[in-house]
Amino acid sequence: MSATNFKTENNTYRKLIGNGLTYKIPPFQRDYSWTETEWEDLWADILATVSEGGEPAHYMGYLVLQSSDDKVFDVIDGQQRLTTLSLIVLAALKNLHKLVEGGDNAANNQQRIEQIRQTYIGYLDPVTLVPRSKLTLNRNNNDYFQTYLVPLGHLPVRGFKASEHGLRKAFEWFDTRVTQYLKESKGDAGVVLASLVENMSDRLFFTVINVTDELNAYKVFETLNARGVKLSSTDLLKNYLFSLLHRNTEHAHEMKVLEDRWEAMVGRLGSESFPDFLRVHWMSRRAFVRKAELFKAIRDKVGSRDAVFELLRGMEEDMDVYLALTSPEASLWNTKLKGYVRELRLFGVKQPFPLIVAARRKFSDSEFESLLRGCVVISMRYNVIGGQSPNEQERVYFSVAQKITHGEYTNASEALMGMKAIYPNDETFSISFTEKVFRTRNPKIVRYVLCALEKQAGGQEQDFDNVALSVEHILPQSPEVGWDAFNDEEADAMVYRLGNMVLLDKSSNRDIGNAAFSVKKAVFAASHFQLTSKVAADNVDWTPERIAMRQKQMAKLATAVWRIAQLS
């Protein structure tokens, strides 16, 4: 991203709002949604800075703005904070009006009202003499804001949107807090109120990112989100798509329907995961795209009213499948399908999602089940045990998804053959499994592997989510006496090998602790888990060689468990 279309600086609220610039929240940006929780946090932060001996400054986070002329700025991210700060200023102005009406230093306080209003709320255009607001809200909130809140008039309560009620309640909440602050402060009341506004505006500061177009804004969002700063690229996508309809007033009647459908989808997914879903949808039907390039891809391909509705219909069609993959417990899929999805979630694997979404659209139930199992097996071989790079794998999944979408692959067998390049063969998988080490604090993946091997060995099927099941390290993680067969280097190398782990009931695990192998062996022998009791039956003692030998035997079982016959 070149410096010509992207710049960043730290600015106080005064520098942002008090310098003749104006700010507009795009028409289709999110409505005002802050509640008392956010109001309380912000008010506490303000009090901590304006009080005597308080903090010299308070950081308000990122503010992403878009402008082509450096005079009028669209607020791409930060609208909730800017709107709320304006409401606080208005609450202070209302309290100043009360002083004027009560004859309390009326002339000076009237001057304060005019100066604060002109600096932070709005001013008269010197050419047209038309009032100009410093902040324009979105299409659902601006009328209420400009008509009732900015003039400090009567605030009607009936017949308005929930977000408009939210604006009113926020103003009333801060009005109450400012009034209380005034009562608790000493000195001239007008000075106290003016100082509150001035100190707040000098001590609250933002990191302001200015971009010149939506594409650069999207890249900013994705970069910051990757660093843990959550900004909503969902709003940016919505603004672009809705602007295609907004340009044509003939279609104004469609806006409400479209917005309701959009908000329903965002509500089901959550704003943060919406771009992830959109990328999966796009790759399952259209083209391979990296997340950072998603907005550009959509802008290049979706440029008309018809294209917007086509995109929306496709997203609605694919959403249930995506939600079944991310929240299987709430889906209507059968138990076997939910089980496969649980395994993918356990692996932390999402690369096959576009493929799975495409297959659900095109395949019969039985073919889809076969394909989903295949994705689990490949993920186990390639990702969990093999630890191979997912980049090439994602390309293969995308290619197969496209062939399913376009009718080149019509069943699971054809699709699985298309994935042969990312299916490690039996020999490769067996070698990787033989050497596998699980240095993880989360024992669930180890429980999963051991439960699957237990079933393959002829034991009963176990639920790896069962908290009553415990993973016992035969050589303890903190060995004490009785483990002379291992030097320190060997103990560190072998303790997290799969060959050193068995299933036990949690109560049995607690009982044996760090005991010597001779003590553990008796507990293992009494276990109802076949692979656990086999350790006792097959071993007189426990050594590095016995761990390696056992893991090699486990690899043979694993090759049979996670296997696609036609690819092996």
KOLKOLMI-750119 format. One line per field, with one value per residue (C-alpha): z, y, x; residue number from 1; residue in three letters. Coordinates in Angstrom, 3 decimals, always signed. Layout:
N
pz	(Z ...)
py	(Y ...)
px	(X ...)
i	(NUM ...)
aa	(ALA ...)
//
This chain:
568
pz	(+0.000 -1.104 +1.135 -1.288 -0.387 +3.245 +6.195 +9.949 +12.860 +16.472 +16.957 +19.958 +19.800 +19.637 +16.600 +14.902 +15.472 +16.296 +13.131 +10.567 +9.195 +8.867 +9.311 +7.720 +8.695 +5.410 +4.795 +5.264 +8.157 +11.329 +13.382 +16.785 +19.085 +22.252 +25.546 +29.185 +29.423 +26.870 +28.201 +31.702 +30.470 +28.418 +31.188 +33.698 +31.284 +30.829 +34.578 +35.072 +32.719 +33.638 +37.412 +39.282 +39.178 +36.689 +33.685 +31.206 +28.241 +27.344 +24.194 +22.270 +19.729 +15.943 +13.799 +10.087 +7.813 +4.059 +2.178 -1.238 -0.289 +3.393 +4.290 +4.423 +5.913 +5.812 +9.121 +8.092 +11.648 +14.896 +14.428 +17.806 +19.665 +17.677 +18.018 +21.762 +22.274 +20.404 +22.739 +25.755 +24.366 +23.776 +27.370 +28.576 +26.335 +27.801 +31.285 +30.156 +28.778 +32.202 +33.719 +31.177 +31.733 +35.489 +35.164 +36.366 +34.701 +31.617 +29.279 +29.794 +29.644 +26.430 +24.927 +26.104 +24.468 +21.141 +21.190 +22.191 +19.694 +16.863 +17.746 +18.345 +16.993 +13.996 +12.517 +9.989 +6.491 +5.860 +2.223 +2.412 +6.117 +6.244 +9.462 +8.878 +11.256 +12.176 +12.264 +9.995 +11.078 +8.864 +7.028 +9.910 +12.659 +11.151 +11.077 +14.785 +15.625 +13.619 +14.292 +18.031 +19.653 +18.017 +18.686 +22.265 +21.769 +23.026 +22.563 +21.314 +22.268 +20.082 +16.551 +16.226 +15.445 +18.220 +17.350 +17.547 +21.020 +21.745 +20.799 +23.009 +25.962 +25.565 +25.599 +28.656 +30.428 +29.865 +30.714 +34.108 +34.590 +33.574 +35.954 +38.771 +37.872 +38.076 +41.521 +42.844 +41.425 +43.058 +41.464 +38.734 +37.129 +33.609 +33.971 +35.264 +32.254 +29.695 +31.317 +31.149 +27.379 +26.777 +28.947 +27.433 +23.913 +24.740 +26.573 +24.483 +21.474 +18.552 +16.101 +12.887 +9.659 +6.518 +3.278 -0.147 -1.192 +0.052 -1.222 +0.913 +3.876 +3.520 +3.476 +6.626 +8.329 +7.421 +8.497 +11.863 +12.419 +11.810 +14.632 +17.010 +16.514 +15.633 +12.993 +10.971 +7.327 +7.198 +7.279 +4.470 +2.289 +3.083 +2.225 -1.186 -2.138 -0.966 -2.731 -6.035 -5.348 -3.681 -6.886 -8.584 -6.800 -8.851 -6.601 -3.303 -2.301 -2.389 +0.159 +3.237 +2.029 +1.154 +4.456 +6.439 +4.589 +5.107 +8.818 +9.238 +7.836 +9.918 +12.982 +12.451 +11.807 +13.885 +12.299 +12.927 +11.140 +8.220 +5.969 +6.662 +5.507 +2.464 +1.429 +1.760 -0.262 -2.949 -3.298 -3.437 -6.432 -8.110 -7.708 -5.334 -3.234 -0.227 +2.605 +2.139 -1.527 -0.967 -1.169 -4.442 -5.916 -5.013 -6.260 -9.583 -10.132 -8.424 -10.071 -10.687 -8.939 -10.410 -9.303 -5.746 -5.523 -7.103 -4.476 -1.692 -2.858 -3.046 +0.428 +1.879 +0.182 +1.578 +5.077 +6.706 +5.536 +6.809 +10.184 +10.367 +9.945 +12.552 +15.048 +14.430 +17.751 +16.495 +13.027 +11.760 +10.279 +11.350 +14.088 +11.739 +9.836 +13.085 +14.251 +11.199 +11.699 +15.362 +14.208 +11.755 +14.526 +16.830 +14.179 +13.718 +9.972 +7.775 +4.402 +3.023 +3.842 +0.252 -1.028 +1.591 +0.870 -2.864 -2.264 -0.024 -2.837 -5.524 -4.012 -2.673 +1.079 +0.808 -1.543 +0.699 +3.734 +1.913 +0.889 +4.395 +5.852 +3.195 +4.308 +7.891 +6.818 +4.641 +7.431 +9.883 +7.551 +6.021 +8.794 +12.219 +11.819 +8.771 +9.838 +6.191 +4.852 +4.237 +1.351 -1.415 +0.224 +0.054 -3.678 -4.256 -2.234 -4.230 -7.548 -6.552 -5.251 -8.636 -10.477 -8.216 -8.734 -12.518 -12.723 -13.657 -10.479 -9.699 -6.845 -3.895 -5.693 -8.414 -5.900 -3.695 -6.674 -7.324 -3.828 -4.177 -4.229 -0.597 +0.644 +2.198 +1.255 +3.833 +4.081 +4.516 +7.065 +9.013 +9.260 +10.383 +12.935 +14.302 +15.124 +16.225 +19.412 +21.025 +23.201 +23.916 +27.077 +25.478 +25.826 +23.635 +20.387 +22.118 +23.593 +20.098 +18.619 +21.462 +21.347 +17.598 +17.986 +20.880 +18.677 +15.818 +18.205 +19.025 +22.066 +22.735 +21.012 +23.248 +23.069 +23.036 +24.584 +27.665 +30.562 +32.600 +30.210 +31.026 +29.093 +31.228 +30.426 +31.285 +31.735 +33.869 +32.722 +35.974 +36.719 +40.200 +41.478 +39.521 +36.049 +35.829 +32.291 +31.028 +31.235 +31.211 +27.454 +26.718 +29.144 +27.456 +23.998 +24.816 +27.357 +24.761 +22.195 +21.485 +22.359 +25.921 +26.345 +27.332 +28.169 +31.779 +33.770 +35.502 +38.972 +38.117 +36.717 +39.967 +42.004 +40.280 +39.838 +39.242 +40.463 +39.078 +36.132 +38.386 +40.253 +37.105 +35.434 +37.905 +37.216 +33.452 +33.693 +35.335 +32.771 +30.476 +27.668 +25.465 +24.403 +28.014 +29.397 +26.507 +27.823 +31.040 +29.209 +26.742 +28.909 +31.890 +32.131 +30.327 +28.264 +25.300 +23.053 +24.324 +23.653 +20.096 +19.474 +20.818 +18.704 +15.607 +16.401 +16.901 +13.479 +11.841 +13.532 +12.569 +8.908 +8.935 +10.831 +8.750 +5.281 +1.940 +0.127 -3.417 -2.694 -0.842)
py	(+0.000 +3.212 +6.239 +8.310 +6.557 +5.667 +7.722 +7.467 +9.897 +10.374 +13.103 +14.407 +14.691 +18.489 +18.281 +15.885 +17.660 +21.234 +22.256 +22.931 +19.368 +17.356 +13.648 +11.436 +7.923 +6.091 +5.554 +1.777 +1.625 -0.066 +1.757 +3.158 +0.148 +1.113 +0.326 +1.217 -1.101 +0.937 +4.254 +3.439 +2.436 +5.610 +7.879 +6.280 +6.846 +10.491 +11.103 +9.515 +12.096 +15.278 +14.888 +16.789 +14.810 +12.400 +10.702 +13.149 +11.283 +8.386 +6.284 +5.751 +3.223 +3.281 +5.584 +4.701 +7.570 +7.869 +11.150 +12.400 +16.083 +16.101 +18.183 +15.744 +12.331 +9.135 +7.288 +3.734 +2.554 +4.453 +5.701 +4.436 +6.370 +9.605 +9.557 +8.979 +11.785 +14.146 +13.090 +13.904 +17.382 +17.844 +16.772 +19.454 +22.023 +21.107 +21.736 +25.096 +25.979 +25.246 +27.742 +30.404 +29.777 +30.048 +33.347 +31.900 +34.067 +34.001 +36.163 +34.258 +30.883 +31.819 +32.622 +29.258 +27.528 +29.232 +28.546 +24.878 +24.261 +25.866 +23.967 +20.479 +20.193 +22.465 +25.907 +28.300 +27.992 +31.464 +31.440 +30.009 +30.686 +27.162 +25.226 +22.576 +19.627 +18.368 +14.792 +13.169 +9.757 +6.893 +6.855 +5.198 +7.515 +10.909 +12.306 +11.714 +13.017 +16.252 +16.894 +16.253 +15.780 +18.473 +21.270 +19.983 +19.938 +17.650 +13.984 +11.963 +8.290 +6.654 +5.339 +5.217 +2.529 +0.694 +2.448 +5.855 +4.951 +3.977 +7.465 +9.055 +6.799 +7.487 +11.246 +10.988 +8.744 +11.200 +14.172 +12.576 +11.904 +15.439 +16.899 +14.731 +15.712 +19.387 +18.928 +17.260 +19.919 +23.190 +26.621 +28.430 +25.964 +27.307 +27.017 +23.450 +22.400 +24.134 +22.668 +19.191 +19.496 +21.153 +18.752 +15.767 +16.946 +17.606 +14.343 +11.762 +10.758 +8.341 +6.667 +8.032 +6.097 +8.007 +6.109 +7.310 +4.474 +1.406 -1.043 +0.490 +0.637 -3.089 -3.817 -1.729 -3.685 -7.056 -5.982 -4.706 -7.692 -9.992 -8.138 -8.613 -5.216 -6.007 -3.705 -4.528 -5.151 -6.454 -2.870 -1.933 -4.750 -3.799 -0.153 -1.042 -3.516 -1.287 +1.714 -0.094 +0.076 +3.473 +5.071 +4.297 +5.871 +3.658 +0.777 +2.623 +0.377 -2.632 -1.207 -2.141 -5.714 -6.032 -4.558 -6.888 -9.901 -8.710 -8.052 -11.463 -13.100 -10.985 -11.701 -15.450 -15.344 -12.452 -9.496 -10.798 -14.130 -12.739 -12.141 -15.722 -17.021 -14.755 -16.022 -19.647 -18.879 -17.042 -19.817 -22.522 -20.853 -18.386 -17.962 -18.521 -15.432 -14.555 -12.903 -9.616 -9.513 -10.450 -6.917 -6.253 -9.506 -8.607 -5.049 -6.342 -8.920 -7.433 -4.138 -4.089 -4.461 -7.936 -9.044 -7.860 -9.940 -12.943 -12.720 -12.365 -15.378 -17.513 -16.497 -17.304 -20.708 -21.540 -20.137 -23.163 -25.387 -22.961 -22.698 -26.488 -26.526 -23.840 -24.706 -28.369 -28.767 -26.452 -27.975 -30.419 -32.774 -36.408 -37.763 -39.160 -35.876 -33.911 -36.333 -35.650 -31.895 -32.246 -33.939 -31.140 -28.590 -30.576 -30.505 -26.748 -27.344 -24.996 -25.374 -27.821 -25.595 -24.281 -27.849 -29.068 -26.202 -26.980 -30.696 -30.102 -28.111 -30.706 -34.187 -36.624 -37.239 -40.496 -39.016 -35.963 -38.181 -40.064 -36.832 -35.357 -38.474 -38.176 -34.611 -35.848 -38.576 -36.228 -33.633 -36.250 -37.538 -34.236 -31.680 -33.321 -36.053 -34.831 -31.186 -30.136 -26.624 -25.878 -23.454 -26.046 -28.061 -25.088 -24.742 -28.394 -28.111 -25.020 -26.766 -29.688 -27.312 -25.600 -28.905 -29.920 -26.567 -26.784 -30.410 -31.980 -34.079 -35.588 -37.965 -38.444 -40.934 -38.428 -35.637 -37.762 -38.737 -35.026 -34.709 -37.497 -34.992 -34.037 -37.597 -38.890 -42.559 -45.346 -45.503 -41.750 -41.586 -44.577 -43.059 -39.702 -41.368 -43.462 -40.290 -38.108 -36.072 -34.212 -31.425 -29.899 -28.804 -29.748 -33.522 -33.717 -34.442 -37.217 -38.620 -38.570 -40.536 -43.053 -43.557 -44.228 -46.713 -48.406 -48.995 -50.293 -52.742 -54.264 -52.246 -50.323 -47.016 -44.058 -40.392 -38.311 -35.422 -37.522 -35.669 -38.894 -40.179 -39.286 -39.508 -41.148 -40.626 -43.958 -42.299 -39.363 -35.778 -35.156 -38.516 -39.230 -42.542 -45.764 -44.415 -45.107 -46.512 -42.914 -40.249 -36.625 -36.231 -39.453 -38.573 -35.203 -36.799 -39.682 -38.432 -36.803 -39.598 -41.294 -44.619 -43.340 -42.546 -44.668 -44.136 -44.457 -43.546 -40.252 -41.801 -44.397 -41.711 -39.751 -42.846 -43.706 -40.205 -40.397 -43.965 -46.384 -48.621 -51.662 -49.883 -48.526 -51.913 -53.408 -50.577 -50.983 -54.724 -54.110 -51.514 -52.175 -50.371 -53.010 -50.986 -49.983 -53.524 -54.675 -52.433 -54.458 -57.781 -57.054 -55.267 -56.282 -52.818 -49.463 -48.144 -45.816 -48.863 -50.123 -46.694 -46.650 -50.230 -49.541 -46.410 -48.377 -50.853 -47.962 -46.590 -49.800 -49.358 -45.679 -46.472 -48.633 -46.089 -43.003 -44.505 -43.888 -47.210 -45.853 -43.559 -46.104)
px	(+0.000 +1.698 +2.100 +0.032 -3.207 -2.565 -1.347 -1.579 -1.178 -2.237 -4.857 -6.757 -10.524 -10.107 -7.841 -10.247 -13.517 -12.572 -10.761 -13.485 -13.537 -16.743 -17.373 -19.999 -20.934 -21.665 -25.403 -25.266 -22.828 -24.034 -26.660 -25.789 -25.541 -23.672 -25.363 -24.866 -21.861 -19.908 -21.254 -20.042 -16.584 -16.161 -17.451 -15.080 -12.183 -13.175 -13.461 -10.042 -8.507 -10.411 -10.187 -7.486 -4.256 -5.812 -4.265 -2.715 -4.226 -6.484 -6.116 -9.372 -8.079 -8.058 -10.180 -10.299 -11.320 -11.692 -11.405 -10.415 -10.132 -9.028 -12.097 -15.003 -14.236 -16.262 -15.979 -15.122 -14.478 -15.042 -18.585 -19.801 -17.101 -17.459 -21.246 -21.059 -18.549 -20.890 -23.710 -21.526 -20.837 -24.573 -25.258 -22.826 -24.549 -27.931 -26.589 -25.216 -28.670 -30.145 -27.714 -28.695 -32.402 -31.841 -30.011 -26.705 -24.035 -26.258 -24.175 -20.933 -22.632 -24.431 -21.045 -19.764 -22.737 -22.097 -18.365 -18.681 -21.480 -19.523 -16.350 -17.756 -21.312 -21.820 -21.514 -23.045 -21.635 -20.110 -21.267 -24.786 -25.483 -26.940 -26.178 -23.515 -23.209 -19.756 -21.044 -23.624 -24.901 -26.065 -29.373 -31.250 -29.994 -29.211 -32.762 -33.309 -29.837 -30.144 -33.842 -34.042 -30.637 -28.508 -31.083 -31.524 -35.273 -38.012 -37.061 -40.061 -40.119 -42.777 -42.540 -38.750 -36.170 -34.363 -31.106 -32.821 -34.055 -30.449 -29.276 -31.926 -31.104 -27.385 -27.981 -30.240 -27.713 -24.862 -27.097 -27.679 -23.949 -22.917 -25.515 -24.147 -20.575 -21.569 -23.158 -20.009 -17.652 -16.632 -16.432 -18.329 -20.768 -20.241 -16.487 -16.855 -18.949 -16.754 -13.640 -15.165 -15.607 -12.236 -10.234 -12.005 -11.233 -7.575 -6.897 -8.739 -6.676 -7.012 -4.683 -6.186 -5.711 -6.630 -7.245 -8.321 -10.639 -12.529 -9.922 -7.186 -9.569 -10.230 -6.497 -6.099 -8.874 -7.382 -3.886 -5.088 -7.378 -4.406 -2.644 -5.545 -7.227 -10.826 -12.278 -15.354 -14.577 -18.155 -19.431 -17.080 -18.389 -21.959 -21.348 -19.963 -22.686 -25.516 -24.037 -24.638 -28.376 -28.286 -26.965 -30.261 -33.226 -35.536 -34.536 -34.897 -37.812 -35.478 -33.072 -35.091 -35.561 -31.897 -30.771 -33.026 -31.630 -28.066 -28.531 -30.161 -27.033 -24.665 -26.787 -26.498 -22.759 -21.504 -19.745 -16.236 -16.703 -18.687 -15.625 -14.484 -17.848 -17.865 -14.424 -15.554 -18.680 -16.686 -14.104 -16.755 -18.418 -16.083 -12.340 -9.450 -8.833 -6.715 -8.598 -6.746 -7.827 -11.472 -12.853 -11.012 -12.329 -15.903 -15.541 -14.159 -16.916 -19.975 -20.795 -24.533 -27.860 -28.391 -24.927 -25.624 -28.793 -27.083 -24.336 -26.898 -28.922 -25.797 -24.678 -28.092 -27.975 -24.527 -24.938 -26.569 -23.723 -21.097 -22.829 -23.012 -19.229 -18.547 -21.323 -22.197 -24.001 -26.769 -27.102 -29.721 -27.128 -27.164 -24.926 -22.292 -21.904 -21.711 -19.027 -16.882 -17.264 -16.277 -13.088 -12.272 -12.855 -10.593 -7.875 -8.324 -8.646 -10.713 -8.997 -11.598 -14.596 -15.123 -14.978 -17.450 -19.864 -19.737 -20.267 -23.272 -24.891 -24.219 -23.862 -26.433 -26.450 -24.488 -21.870 -21.528 -20.961 -18.198 -16.525 -16.709 -15.083 -12.389 -11.672 -11.245 -8.816 -6.760 -6.680 -5.439 -2.739 -1.652 -2.207 -2.322 +0.293 +2.205 +2.325 +2.619 +2.024 -1.661 -1.011 -0.731 -3.504 -5.869 -5.213 -6.092 -9.292 -10.257 -9.624 -11.825 -14.535 -14.637 -14.924 -17.804 -19.536 -19.188 -20.294 -16.945 -16.982 -20.374 -19.559 -17.227 -14.975 -14.097 -13.575 -11.316 -9.176 -8.780 -7.285 -4.719 -1.843 -2.577 -3.151 +0.110 +0.429 +0.462 +4.245 +4.640 +1.831 +3.157 +6.633 +5.229 +2.964 +5.837 +7.773 +4.843 +5.212 +2.294 +3.685 +0.291 -1.463 -4.774 -5.111 -8.220 -6.359 -4.398 -7.627 -9.108 -6.200 -6.116 -9.903 -9.780 -6.923 -8.728 -11.772 -9.602 -7.908 -11.276 -12.173 -15.356 -16.047 -15.191 -16.160 -12.978 -14.943 -15.689 -14.047 -13.977 -11.307 -7.743 -4.480 -1.820 +1.861 +3.464 +6.846 +5.625 +5.985 +7.885 +9.529 +10.829 +12.237 +11.896 +12.705 +16.421 +16.025 +15.774 +18.436 +17.253 +17.663 +15.764 +12.991 +12.466 +12.474 +10.123 +7.576 +5.292 +5.537 +2.185 +3.785 +4.155 +0.463 -2.531 -6.187 -7.296 -10.348 -9.590 -9.836 -7.180 -4.901 -5.092 -4.276 -0.995 +0.462 +4.230 +4.561 +7.140 +6.243 +5.891 +3.069 +1.421 +1.582 -0.889 -3.364 -2.925 -3.538 -6.924 -7.991 -10.953 -9.115 -7.514 -4.485 -3.846 -4.020 -1.810 +0.999 +0.973 +0.760 +3.574 +6.144 +8.227 +9.733 +9.425 +12.333 +12.911 +13.011 +9.637 +8.044 +9.386 +8.235 +4.749 +4.363 +5.358 +2.570 +0.152 +1.133 -0.114 -3.479 -3.580 -2.922 -6.041 -8.165 -7.404 -7.429 -9.146 -9.065 -9.087 -6.129 -3.982)
i	(1 2 3 4 5 6 7 8 9 10 11 12 13 14 15 16 17 18 19 20 21 22 23 24 25 26 27 28 29 30 31 32 33 34 35 36 37 38 39 40 41 42 43 44 45 46 47 48 49 50 51 52 53 54 55 56 57 58 59 60 61 62 63 64 65 66 67 68 69 70 71 72 73 74 75 76 77 78 79 80 81 82 83 84 85 86 87 88 89 90 91 92 93 94 95 96 97 98 99 100 101 102 103 104 105 106 107 108 109 110 111 112 113 114 115 116 117 118 119 120 121 122 123 124 125 126 127 128 129 130 131 132 133 134 135 136 137 138 139 140 141 142 143 144 145 146 147 148 149 150 151 152 153 154 155 156 157 158 159 160 161 162 163 164 165 166 167 168 169 170 171 172 173 174 175 176 177 178 179 180 181 182 183 184 185 186 187 188 189 190 191 192 193 194 195 196 197 198 199 200 201 202 203 204 205 206 207 208 209 210 211 212 213 214 215 216 217 218 219 220 221 222 223 224 225 226 227 228 229 230 231 232 233 234 235 236 237 238 239 240 241 242 243 244 245 246 247 248 249 250 251 252 253 254 255 256 257 258 259 260 261 262 263 264 265 266 267 268 269 270 271 272 273 274 275 276 277 278 279 280 281 282 283 284 285 286 287 288 289 290 291 292 293 294 295 296 297 298 299 300 301 302 303 304 305 306 307 308 309 310 311 312 313 314 315 316 317 318 319 320 321 322 323 324 325 326 327 328 329 330 331 332 333 334 335 336 337 338 339 340 341 342 343 344 345 346 347 348 349 350 351 352 353 354 355 356 357 358 359 360 361 362 363 364 365 366 367 368 369 370 371 372 373 374 375 376 377 378 379 380 381 382 383 384 385 386 387 388 389 390 391 392 393 394 395 396 397 398 399 400 401 402 403 404 405 406 407 408 409 410 411 412 413 414 415 416 417 418 419 420 421 422 423 424 425 426 427 428 429 430 431 432 433 434 435 436 437 438 439 440 441 442 443 444 445 446 447 448 449 450 451 452 453 454 455 456 457 458 459 460 461 462 463 464 465 466 467 468 469 470 471 472 473 474 475 476 477 478 479 480 481 482 483 484 485 486 487 488 489 490 491 492 493 494 495 496 497 498 499 500 501 502 503 504 505 506 507 508 509 510 511 512 513 514 515 516 517 518 519 520 521 522 523 524 525 526 527 528 529 530 531 532 533 534 535 536 537 538 539 540 541 542 543 544 545 546 547 548 549 550 551 552 553 554 555 556 557 558 559 560 561 562 563 564 565 566 567 568)
aa	(MET SER ALA THR ASN PHE LYS THR GLU ASN ASN THR TYR ARG LYS LEU ILE GLY ASN GLY LEU THR TYR LYS ILE PRO PRO PHE GLN ARG ASP TYR SER TRP THR GLU THR GLU TRP GLU ASP LEU TRP ALA ASP ILE LEU ALA THR VAL SER GLU GLY GLY GLU PRO ALA HIS TYR MET GLY TYR LEU VAL LEU GLN SER SER ASP ASP LYS VAL PHE ASP VAL ILE ASP GLY GLN GLN ARG LEU THR THR LEU SER LEU ILE VAL LEU ALA ALA LEU LYS ASN LEU HIS LYS LEU VAL GLU GLY GLY ASP ASN ALA ALA ASN ASN GLN GLN ARG ILE GLU GLN ILE ARG GLN THR TYR ILE GLY TYR LEU ASP PRO VAL THR LEU VAL PRO ARG SER LYS LEU THR LEU ASN ARG ASN ASN ASN ASP TYR PHE GLN THR TYR LEU VAL PRO LEU GLY HIS LEU PRO VAL ARG GLY PHE LYS ALA SER GLU HIS GLY LEU ARG LYS ALA PHE GLU TRP PHE ASP THR ARG VAL THR GLN TYR LEU LYS GLU SER LYS GLY ASP ALA GLY VAL VAL LEU ALA SER LEU VAL GLU ASN MET SER ASP ARG LEU PHE PHE THR VAL ILE ASN VAL THR ASP GLU LEU ASN ALA TYR LYS VAL PHE GLU THR LEU ASN ALA ARG GLY VAL LYS LEU SER SER THR ASP LEU LEU LYS ASN TYR LEU PHE SER LEU LEU HIS ARG ASN THR GLU HIS ALA HIS GLU MET LYS VAL LEU GLU ASP ARG TRP GLU ALA MET VAL GLY ARG LEU GLY SER GLU SER PHE PRO ASP PHE LEU ARG VAL HIS TRP MET SER ARG ARG ALA PHE VAL ARG LYS ALA GLU LEU PHE LYS ALA ILE ARG ASP LYS VAL GLY SER ARG ASP ALA VAL PHE GLU LEU LEU ARG GLY MET GLU GLU ASP MET ASP VAL TYR LEU ALA LEU THR SER PRO GLU ALA SER LEU TRP ASN THR LYS LEU LYS GLY TYR VAL ARG GLU LEU ARG LEU PHE GLY VAL LYS GLN PRO PHE PRO LEU ILE VAL ALA ALA ARG ARG LYS PHE SER ASP SER GLU PHE GLU SER LEU LEU ARG GLY CYS VAL VAL ILE SER MET ARG TYR ASN VAL ILE GLY GLY GLN SER PRO ASN GLU GLN GLU ARG VAL TYR PHE SER VAL ALA GLN LYS ILE THR HIS GLY GLU TYR THR ASN ALA SER GLU ALA LEU MET GLY MET LYS ALA ILE TYR PRO ASN ASP GLU THR PHE SER ILE SER PHE THR GLU LYS VAL PHE ARG THR ARG ASN PRO LYS ILE VAL ARG TYR VAL LEU CYS ALA LEU GLU LYS GLN ALA GLY GLY GLN GLU GLN ASP PHE ASP ASN VAL ALA LEU SER VAL GLU HIS ILE LEU PRO GLN SER PRO GLU VAL GLY TRP ASP ALA PHE ASN ASP GLU GLU ALA ASP ALA MET VAL TYR ARG LEU GLY ASN MET VAL LEU LEU ASP LYS SER SER ASN ARG ASP ILE GLY ASN ALA ALA PHE SER VAL LYS LYS ALA VAL PHE ALA ALA SER HIS PHE GLN LEU THR SER LYS VAL ALA ALA ASP ASN VAL ASP TRP THR PRO GLU ARG ILE ALA MET ARG GLN LYS GLN MET ALA LYS LEU ALA THR ALA VAL TRP ARG ILE ALA GLN LEU SER)
//
